[in-house]
Amino acid sequence: MSKLLLFNKPFHVLSQFTDSEARKTLSEFIQIKGIYPAGRLDYDSEGLLLLTDDGQLQAQISNPKYKLNKIYWAQVEGTATQAHCLELIKGVDLKDGPASAVACRLMQPPTLWPRVPPIRERKNVSDSWIELTINEGRNRQVRRMTAAVGLPTLRLIRAAIGDWKVTDVLPGEYRIESVDMPEAKKTGAKRPVGTIRGKGRPPAKSPSSSSSTSTSSRRPPLKRGR
């Protein structure tokens, strides 16, 4: 069995265990030896970060060629519309090439833990929330995509990677799951066959959507982790 750790990364924490600039790192929250991040999450983003003790599982989660869907909740400046979602799915031009969303939907503000410090609010400027699904992992990709359609991101939370979700784990806490990775052929990150739950109260509820758009009819629903 391979060990997979689902960590709810707080705001302003690096996705690594050491830092030369004295910023907060994973070592302040995780003391388990022999596990490493499978991918990364920006310093100023929150939510799901996966860590594992299995190199092949790590590669299958983080390697872009496997195109594992990642679901983000983005609080954006301005009023997001269905037209914005259609534009994000059609694709936008970024400096490092075109990028498109797998799915996008408008959503009601989710019930979340407070961010410390809170976002800066501007008087007479509205904000709204969208759920964006991508299967790439370029640097600050979601923020750049929303900015390209005129919706600067104010707060960004990764809610899911594939079937793994972190909506029932408090910021700074984690849950450990066991993943069956056959020795003969480790062909994919299978659904966990065992779970060890960590501490934590459910900090977030699945939002109700006002409308949705998707390039796939099989967009994974955002639901609570088991």
C-alpha positions in Angstrom: 0.0 0.0 0.0 1.2 3.5 -0.8 0.5 6.3 1.6 -1.3 9.4 0.3 -1.7 12.5 2.5 -4.4 15.0 1.8 -3.3 18.3 3.3 -5.4 21.5 3.4 -2.7 24.1 2.8 -3.3 27.4 4.4 -2.7 30.8 2.8 0.9 31.9 2.7 2.5 28.4 3.2 5.0 27.1 0.8 4.5 23.7 -0.9 7.9 22.5 0.4 9.5 21.5 3.7 12.3 24.1 3.8 12.8 27.7 2.9 15.8 30.1 3.0 13.6 33.1 3.5 11.9 32.0 6.8 8.5 31.7 5.3 6.0 29.1 6.5 6.6 25.6 5.1 5.0 22.1 5.3 7.4 21.2 8.1 5.3 23.3 10.5 2.3 21.1 9.9 3.6 17.7 8.8 6.2 15.7 10.7 5.9 12.4 8.8 9.2 11.2 7.3 9.6 10.0 3.7 6.7 11.8 2.1 6.9 14.4 -0.7 4.5 16.7 -2.5 2.9 15.4 -5.6 2.8 18.7 -7.5 2.6 22.2 -5.9 0.1 24.9 -4.9 1.0 28.5 -5.0 2.1 30.3 -1.8 -1.0 32.6 -1.9 -3.4 29.8 -2.8 -5.3 27.5 -0.4 -6.7 24.0 -0.4 -5.7 20.5 -1.4 -2.1 19.5 -1.7 -1.3 15.8 -2.1 1.8 14.2 -0.6 2.9 10.6 -0.9 5.7 8.2 -0.1 5.5 6.5 -3.5 7.5 7.9 -6.4 5.4 6.4 -9.1 2.2 7.6 -7.6 3.8 11.0 -7.1 4.6 11.1 -10.9 1.2 10.0 -11.9 -0.5 12.7 -9.9 1.8 15.5 -10.9 2.8 14.6 -14.5 0.8 16.7 -17.0 0.6 13.8 -19.4 -1.9 12.0 -17.1 -4.2 15.1 -17.3 -5.7 14.7 -13.8 -8.6 17.1 -13.4 -8.1 19.8 -10.7 -11.1 21.7 -9.4 -10.6 25.3 -8.1 -12.9 27.7 -6.4 -12.0 31.3 -7.4 -13.3 34.5 -5.9 -12.9 37.0 -8.6 -13.3 40.8 -8.8 -16.3 41.7 -10.9 -19.5 39.8 -11.8 -18.7 36.5 -13.5 -21.2 35.5 -16.2 -21.9 32.5 -18.3 -20.1 34.3 -21.1 -16.9 34.4 -19.0 -17.2 30.6 -18.5 -17.7 30.0 -22.2 -14.6 32.1 -22.9 -12.5 30.2 -20.4 -13.5 26.9 -21.9 -12.9 28.1 -25.5 -9.5 29.1 -24.4 -7.4 32.2 -23.6 -3.9 33.2 -24.7 -1.3 33.4 -22.0 2.4 34.3 -22.3 3.4 30.6 -22.2 0.7 29.5 -24.7 -3.0 29.0 -25.0 -4.9 27.6 -22.0 -8.5 26.3 -21.7 -10.7 25.0 -18.9 -12.2 21.6 -18.9 -15.3 22.9 -17.1 -16.5 26.2 -15.6 -19.5 27.1 -13.6 -20.9 30.0 -11.7 -21.3 29.3 -8.0 -22.7 30.8 -4.8 -20.1 31.9 -2.2 -19.0 28.7 -0.4 -19.0 28.4 3.4 -15.3 28.5 4.1 -12.8 29.0 6.9 -11.7 32.7 7.2 -8.6 33.7 5.3 -5.8 35.3 7.4 -5.3 38.1 6.4 -8.7 38.6 4.7 -8.8 39.7 1.0 -8.8 43.4 0.3 -12.3 44.6 -0.5 -12.9 47.6 -2.7 -16.0 49.8 -2.2 -18.4 49.9 -5.1 -16.6 46.9 -6.8 -18.5 43.6 -6.7 -17.0 40.2 -6.5 -18.3 36.7 -7.4 -17.3 33.0 -7.4 -16.6 30.5 -10.2 -15.6 26.9 -10.1 -12.9 26.1 -12.7 -11.6 22.7 -13.7 -8.3 22.3 -15.5 -6.0 19.4 -16.3 -2.7 21.3 -16.5 -0.5 22.7 -13.8 1.3 25.8 -15.1 2.5 28.4 -12.8 -0.4 30.6 -11.5 -2.5 29.3 -14.4 -5.9 29.8 -12.9 -5.1 33.4 -11.8 -3.8 34.2 -15.3 -6.8 32.7 -17.0 -9.4 34.6 -15.0 -7.4 37.8 -15.5 -7.4 37.2 -19.2 -11.2 37.4 -19.3 -11.3 40.5 -17.1 -11.9 38.8 -13.7 -8.8 39.2 -11.4 -8.7 36.5 -8.8 -9.0 37.6 -5.2 -8.9 34.3 -3.4 -8.1 30.8 -4.8 -8.9 27.4 -3.3 -8.1 24.0 -4.8 -11.0 21.8 -3.8 -10.2 18.6 -5.6 -7.6 16.7 -7.5 -9.1 13.8 -9.4 -11.4 11.9 -6.9 -9.5 13.3 -3.9 -11.1 16.2 -2.0 -10.2 18.2 1.1 -13.5 19.9 1.9 -13.8 18.0 5.2 -10.3 18.9 6.5 -9.5 22.1 8.4 -6.6 24.4 7.1 -3.3 23.1 8.4 -4.6 19.6 9.0 -4.5 16.5 6.9 -6.0 13.0 6.3 -4.1 9.9 5.3 -5.4 7.4 2.8 -3.9 4.1 1.6 -3.7 3.6 -2.2 -3.3 0.2 -3.8 -0.4 0.4 -6.2 0.3 -3.1 -7.6 4.0 -3.9 -7.7 3.9 -5.5 -11.1 2.4 -2.6 -13.0 1.7 0.7 -11.3 -0.5 2.0 -14.0 -2.6 4.6 -12.2 -3.5 6.3 -9.0 -6.5 4.1 -8.0 -9.2 5.0 -5.6 -8.0 4.5 -2.0 -8.9 1.2 -0.4 -8.3 2.3 3.2 -8.5 5.5 5.1 -7.0 6.8 8.3 -8.9 10.0 9.3 -7.1 12.9 10.9 -8.7 15.5 13.2 -10.9 18.2 11.8 -14.4 19.5 11.5 -16.0 20.1 8.1 -15.0 23.6 7.2 -16.7 23.9 3.9 -20.0 22.9 2.3 -20.5 22.2 -1.4 -22.0 25.2 -3.0 -25.1 25.3 -5.1 -24.5 26.4 -8.6 -26.4 29.1 -10.4 -25.4 27.8 -13.8 -22.7 25.6 -15.3 -20.8 24.9 -18.5 -18.5 22.1 -19.4 -16.6 20.5 -22.3 -17.3 17.1 -20.7 -20.5 15.5 -19.6 -18.6 13.6 -17.0 -17.4 16.6 -14.9 -16.7 15.2 -11.4 -19.1 16.6 -8.9 -17.7 18.5 -6.0 -18.6 16.5 -3.0 -17.4 15.9 0.5 -14.4 13.6 1.0 -15.1 10.3 2.7 
